Amino acid sequence: MLIHTRFIQVSSETVVAAYIERIKSVNPLINAVVDERYKEALEEAKDCDKTLESQKITPEELMKTKPFFGVPITVKESCGLK
């Protein structure tokens, strides 16, 4: 998935939207996500896609400097994070 996202075969926005839908479907059962920031995550994904489309930085450069660029993550926190 990482390589496909890097080379714009799948947009970050599409991947994040799929993650959000999955979280919404299973979260009532497992209560893993307590602070929803879906709107912000989608905006950040769009920004990642725009960066890739602008070609200001090559996919190879991104692999070296930001290996998880555009890949959604979630953190189960026990203290405040942003």
SULMO-V123166 format. One record per backbone hydrogen bond with DSSP energy under -1.0 kcal/mol. CO is the residue of the C=O (numbers start at 1). NH is the residue of the N-H. E is the energy in kcal/mol with one decimal. If there is no record, write none. Layout:
BEGIN
((CO;NH;E) (CO;NH;E))
END
This chain:
BEGIN
((1;5;-2.5) (2;6;-2.5) (3;7;-2.1) (4;9;-2.4) (4;10;-1.1) (5;8;-1.6) (11;15;-2.0) (12;16;-2.9) (13;17;-2.5) (14;18;-2.0) (15;19;-2.3) (16;20;-2.7) (17;21;-2.2) (18;22;-2.1) (19;23;-2.9) (20;24;-2.7) (21;25;-1.6) (22;26;-2.0) (23;27;-2.9) (26;29;-1.4) (26;30;-1.7) (27;31;-3.1) (37;41;-2.3) (38;42;-2.4) (39;43;-2.0) (40;44;-2.6) (41;45;-2.2) (42;46;-2.2) (43;47;-2.1) (44;48;-2.1) (45;49;-2.4) (46;50;-2.4) (47;51;-2.2) (48;52;-2.3) (49;53;-2.6) (50;54;-2.0) (58;62;-2.3) (59;63;-2.1) (60;64;-1.5) (61;65;-2.6) (62;66;-2.9) (66;69;-2.1) (68;71;-2.1) (75;77;-1.0))
END
